[in-house]
Amino acid sequence: MNSTVILGAGLIGVSTAYYLSEHQIPSTIHLVDPSPELFSSASGFAGGFLAKDWFAPSSASLGALSFDEHRKLAEQNDGRAKWGYTRSSTFSHSHVPGTLEGGRGDDWLRTGQSRAQAVTAVAVESGDGNRPPWLRRVDGDDVQLISEEGTTGLVSVFLHPKRDPLRLCQFLLQACLDRGVRLHHPAKAISIRTDARRELGSIRIAETTSSTETDLPCTHLLIAAGAWSPRVFAELFRHSSIRLPISSLAGHSLVFRPPLVSRDGGRQGDGQQPKESGDAEAVSYAVYSTTRDGWSPELYSRLDGSIYIAGINSATEPLPPLPSDAVIDAEKIKRLKETAAQMVFFDQEGNESDLEVVREGHCFRPISDTGVPVIARIADADLGIGVRTRPGAEGGVYVAAGHGPWGITLSLGTGKVMAEMVQGRPRSADVSGLGLS
Ligand SMILES: Cc1cc2nc3c(=O)[nH]c(=O)nc-3n(C[C@H](O)[C@H](O)[C@H](O)COP(=O)(O)OP(=O)(O)OC[C@H]3O[C@@H](n4cnc5c(N)ncnc54)[C@H](O)[C@@H]3O)c2cc1C
């Protein structure tokens, strides 16, 4: 019987388990993750912005599929209430007027620019127009609407006092567990085993809190361990001469509540509701800014009135052994707070000490050498001497990682297509440009 082991229970691994379990006996699907706390990685600390068509040509088909899967999943499962799925109006904001280049892809991330560089503006705002009610107006700043109706959305909600468990991740994981998918956590794969035909047949996992080791049947192995994917591959396939072309880009983030906004999203004291709160048709706001000192904060407002800010990134920070080992840098959080206080409307002059901090975050995006994710089967010849897998849809070692700044958006499409690939079914999106070169 086919049995699939997924290494990594971030959003990519969990999405794949979800779609696999629609066509496979769920108890033959195993999720393995060593982190003591699930979703303490990029999937749990991301902004949750979704776009339909902001992608490089090779991932455009996957992007369109994924955006549609997010909409369907939310419609079928009350995603607005369960994980805060909502439409967003998206703006670029700059103190230095300039032209958006409309480059698409993730070049903006590599050069430290704003995500807004991926698209061209659809309207230049004049006056206060539809600008987010919380965005402070400063003389000379430039605000442009960059989303067209129905092409962007937001999926995460920040209510937890310490950090935001990304509720989409939790919903999908719970759905998998309810169907009978097996979760091994905290646990780590330590070696692969071949069967009598010398083909991949099982994988040995070790619980990280005890000395217990277990062999899981494994005809199909999926590496979906985000930035840790190259390490996982190298540890299990020691004789392989290839390296998975993925590295990490660390990012700090902060969720805060402006001083005058209460927990239900209304203004404290005067009972006034911001216009996005309490209305079923209401939207959230995404703002991609460029500051005078040349960095690119991203801000997302939530229906509960809290605001997420990120954009301080570093490619030189070493990847820790586990996501939960990431240490918050107080200086970087201070810089996020200062920027928030400059950009967000306060009744008095902004003062970062007035911000109510909901949570702080530090995590590692998996970024690929090509700037688009790797979604592919690894050829047997690249697994190293002595390792083969069953032919065709009967087996294989696969990788789904390197989603960079787009892993939340592309998660559901990736899960669906990867499940189709593993199960030998026709693919719902063209991922032929996302292979291992
Ligand atoms: C600050 C920030 C903001 C972002 N905002 C957005 C956004 O608005 N929209 C968007 O689309 N994307 C966004 N992203 C990108 C997105 O978060 C990532 O692309 C996505 O979460 C990657 O998911 P993943 O499952 O591949 O990796 P991860 O979420 O990192 O999960 C990897 C998992 O692998 C596990 N693992 C580690 N070692 C092993 C091992 N040995 N064996 C098995 N498992 C292992 C980890 O414990 C973890 O659970 C953002 C990222 C950052 C950092």
PDBQT file of the ligand as one rigid body, heavy atoms in Angstrom, charges set to zero:
ROOT
HETATM    1  C1  LIG A 501       7.800  38.342   8.084  1.00  0.00    +0.000 C 
HETATM    2  C2  LIG A 501       7.170  37.478   7.003  1.00  0.00    +0.000 A 
HETATM    3  C3  LIG A 501       5.971  37.894   6.417  1.00  0.00    +0.000 A 
HETATM    4  C4  LIG A 501       5.392  37.101   5.415  1.00  0.00    +0.000 A 
HETATM    5  N1  LIG A 501       4.207  37.508   4.841  1.00  0.00    +0.000 NA
HETATM    6  C5  LIG A 501       3.640  36.763   3.854  1.00  0.00    +0.000 A 
HETATM    7  C6  LIG A 501       2.417  37.172   3.261  1.00  0.00    +0.000 A 
HETATM    8  O1  LIG A 501       1.850  38.184   3.651  1.00  0.00    +0.000 OA
HETATM    9  N2  LIG A 501       1.897  36.413   2.256  1.00  0.00    +0.000 N 
HETATM   10  C7  LIG A 501       2.501  35.286   1.795  1.00  0.00    +0.000 A 
HETATM   11  O2  LIG A 501       2.003  34.662   0.852  1.00  0.00    +0.000 OA
HETATM   12  N3  LIG A 501       3.646  34.842   2.377  1.00  0.00    +0.000 NA
HETATM   13  C8  LIG A 501       4.224  35.562   3.378  1.00  0.00    +0.000 A 
HETATM   14  N4  LIG A 501       5.404  35.158   3.958  1.00  0.00    +0.000 N 
HETATM   15  C9  LIG A 501       6.049  33.927   3.451  1.00  0.00    +0.000 C 
HETATM   16  C10 LIG A 501       5.476  32.665   4.091  1.00  0.00    +0.000 C 
HETATM   17  O3  LIG A 501       5.374  32.848   5.477  1.00  0.00    +0.000 OA
HETATM   18  C11 LIG A 501       6.385  31.451   3.809  1.00  0.00    +0.000 C 
HETATM   19  O4  LIG A 501       6.699  31.368   2.442  1.00  0.00    +0.000 OA
HETATM   20  C12 LIG A 501       5.670  30.156   4.196  1.00  0.00    +0.000 C 
HETATM   21  O5  LIG A 501       5.143  30.231   5.499  1.00  0.00    +0.000 OA
HETATM   22  C13 LIG A 501       6.605  28.962   4.104  1.00  0.00    +0.000 C 
HETATM   23  O6  LIG A 501       5.895  27.844   4.565  1.00  0.00    +0.000 OA
HETATM   24  P1  LIG A 501       6.628  26.443   4.754  1.00  0.00    +0.000 P 
HETATM   25  O7  LIG A 501       5.605  25.492   5.240  1.00  0.00    +0.000 OA
HETATM   26  O8  LIG A 501       7.376  26.126   3.505  1.00  0.00    +0.000 OA
HETATM   27  O9  LIG A 501       7.754  26.744   5.847  1.00  0.00    +0.000 OA
HETATM   28  P2  LIG A 501       7.656  26.963   7.424  1.00  0.00    +0.000 P 
HETATM   29  O10 LIG A 501       6.437  27.675   7.813  1.00  0.00    +0.000 OA
HETATM   30  O11 LIG A 501       8.956  27.568   7.816  1.00  0.00    +0.000 OA
HETATM   31  O12 LIG A 501       7.545  25.497   8.005  1.00  0.00    +0.000 OA
HETATM   32  C14 LIG A 501       8.634  24.611   7.927  1.00  0.00    +0.000 C 
HETATM   33  C15 LIG A 501       8.405  23.515   8.934  1.00  0.00    +0.000 C 
HETATM   34  O13 LIG A 501       9.477  22.574   8.802  1.00  0.00    +0.000 OA
HETATM   35  C16 LIG A 501       9.797  22.135  10.088  1.00  0.00    +0.000 C 
HETATM   36  N5  LIG A 501      11.103  21.490  10.149  1.00  0.00    +0.000 N 
HETATM   37  C17 LIG A 501      12.320  22.019  10.490  1.00  0.00    +0.000 A 
HETATM   38  N6  LIG A 501      13.241  21.061  10.520  1.00  0.00    +0.000 NA
HETATM   39  C18 LIG A 501      12.637  19.900  10.181  1.00  0.00    +0.000 A 
HETATM   40  C19 LIG A 501      13.052  18.551  10.056  1.00  0.00    +0.000 A 
HETATM   41  N7  LIG A 501      14.336  18.177  10.280  1.00  0.00    +0.000 N 
HETATM   42  N8  LIG A 501      12.141  17.611   9.733  1.00  0.00    +0.000 NA
HETATM   43  C20 LIG A 501      10.841  17.951   9.506  1.00  0.00    +0.000 A 
HETATM   44  N9  LIG A 501      10.395  19.219   9.613  1.00  0.00    +0.000 NA
HETATM   45  C21 LIG A 501      11.275  20.175   9.938  1.00  0.00    +0.000 A 
HETATM   46  C22 LIG A 501       9.684  23.367  10.947  1.00  0.00    +0.000 C 
HETATM   47  O14 LIG A 501       9.571  23.014  12.322  1.00  0.00    +0.000 OA
HETATM   48  C23 LIG A 501       8.426  24.002  10.386  1.00  0.00    +0.000 C 
HETATM   49  O15 LIG A 501       7.272  23.541  11.058  1.00  0.00    +0.000 OA
HETATM   50  C24 LIG A 501       5.999  35.895   4.973  1.00  0.00    +0.000 A 
HETATM   51  C25 LIG A 501       7.196  35.485   5.609  1.00  0.00    +0.000 A 
HETATM   52  C26 LIG A 501       7.768  36.264   6.598  1.00  0.00    +0.000 A 
HETATM   53  C27 LIG A 501       9.033  35.779   7.243  1.00  0.00    +0.000 C 
ENDROOT
TORSDOF 0
